[in-house]
């Protein structure tokens, strides 16, 4: 799952990013509305966590521009205000959810997870493939009843491959959706992560390499 955090309070933005990465999400961070809009339109994010009171371009305007541009990302708007009028205003602009500051971090993680599942409605919270069970809400996986100790990127790759339902996913798409913008496009990170994931999944093999196309379940 890839998330964009647009928040002008740099300390808060980085704290949220660290927490979301610990929750096995790939996270990019920007600190003003214009930069946030540029990132959101350039990259394919599952969820955008958007502060309402932003410098450069107000969060309301960012949200409206995203909607008019046909952006498919789900938008979770943050605000220091918590009145019913603010809630209605935010949702009327096209935001998918609304969270008032201060908030409990587990609530933020749960809201982001719920929005991501809405962005991909064909993927249920719990995905099964033969004896492999992946709980996308709790971020856990097991095979044949054996709990799998997966690193965040390994879980992200497995989640995306399962969500693709047999479609071959290229290394470029995996890098785009599971890693953040700091990832080197020429890195061997995808190949290494696939190798480690295969070892943890065990036999019989679950992930197939499709020549010149990528990987699939």
KARA-V96056 format. One record per residue. RES is the residue in three letters. SS is DSSP state (@ for helix, = for strand, . for the rest). NEAR is the number of other C-alpha atoms within 10 Angstrom. Layout:
# KARA-V96056
RES/SS/NEAR  RES/SS/NEAR
This chain:
# KARA-V96056
UNK/./23  UNK/=/25  UNK/=/28  UNK/=/25  UNK/=/23  UNK/=/29  UNK/./26  UNK/./20  UNK/./14  UNK/@/14  UNK/@/10  UNK/@/11  UNK/@/19  UNK/@/18  UNK/@/11  UNK/@/20  UNK/@/20  UNK/@/14  UNK/@/15  UNK/@/21  UNK/@/16  UNK/@/12  UNK/./14  UNK/./19  UNK/./25  UNK/=/24  UNK/=/25  UNK/=/23  UNK/=/23  UNK/=/21  UNK/./19  UNK/./23  UNK/@/26  UNK/@/19  UNK/@/15  UNK/@/26  UNK/@/20  UNK/@/13  UNK/@/18  UNK/@/23  UNK/@/16  UNK/@/10  UNK/./16  UNK/./16  UNK/./27  UNK/./22  UNK/=/27  UNK/=/27  UNK/=/25  UNK/=/30  UNK/=/28  UNK/./25  UNK/./19  UNK/./22  UNK/./13  UNK/./13  UNK/./16  UNK/./16  UNK/@/26  UNK/@/23  UNK/@/16  UNK/@/24  UNK/@/25  UNK/@/15  UNK/@/16  UNK/@/22  UNK/@/17  UNK/@/10  UNK/./10  UNK/./9  UNK/./17  UNK/./15  UNK/./23  UNK/=/25  UNK/=/27  UNK/=/25  UNK/=/25  UNK/=/24  UNK/=/19  UNK/./14  UNK/./15  UNK/./14  UNK/./10  UNK/@/9  UNK/@/9  UNK/@/15  UNK/@/18  UNK/@/12  UNK/@/13  UNK/@/23  UNK/@/17  UNK/@/12  UNK/./16  UNK/./19  UNK/./23  UNK/./17  UNK/=/18  UNK/=/21  UNK/=/21  UNK/=/16  UNK/./11  UNK/./11  UNK/./11  UNK/./10  UNK/@/12  UNK/@/12  UNK/@/11  UNK/@/17  UNK/@/17  UNK/@/13  UNK/@/16  UNK/@/24  UNK/@/21  UNK/@/17  UNK/@/21  UNK/@/24  UNK/@/19  UNK/@/15  UNK/@/16  UNK/./11  UNK/./10  UNK/./11  UNK/./18  UNK/./14  UNK/./15  UNK/=/14  UNK/=/15  UNK/=/14  UNK/=/12  UNK/./8  UNK/./10  UNK/=/17  UNK/=/19  UNK/=/21  UNK/=/15  UNK/./21  UNK/./16  UNK/./12  UNK/./18  UNK/=/15  UNK/=/23  UNK/=/17  UNK/=/17  UNK/./10  UNK/./10  UNK/=/12  UNK/=/14  UNK/./17  UNK/./14  UNK/./19  UNK/./13  UNK/@/18  UNK/@/23  UNK/@/21  UNK/@/24  UNK/@/23  UNK/@/23  UNK/@/26  UNK/@/20  UNK/@/19  UNK/@/19  UNK/@/19  UNK/@/16  UNK/./15  UNK/./13  UNK/./13  UNK/./15  UNK/./18  UNK/=/19  UNK/./18  UNK/@/19  UNK/@/12  UNK/@/13  UNK/@/19  UNK/@/21  UNK/@/18  UNK/@/22  UNK/@/27  UNK/./23  UNK/./19  UNK/./17  UNK/./8  UNK/./12  UNK/./11  UNK/./13  UNK/./9  UNK/./10  UNK/./11  UNK/@/16  UNK/@/22  UNK/@/11  UNK/@/12  UNK/@/17  UNK/@/19  UNK/@/13  UNK/@/14  UNK/@/22  UNK/@/18  UNK/@/11  UNK/@/15  UNK/@/22  UNK/./10  UNK/./8  UNK/./7  UNK/./10  UNK/./15  UNK/./18  UNK/=/13  UNK/=/14  UNK/=/13  UNK/./9  UNK/./9  UNK/./12  UNK/=/16  UNK/=/20  UNK/=/20  UNK/./19
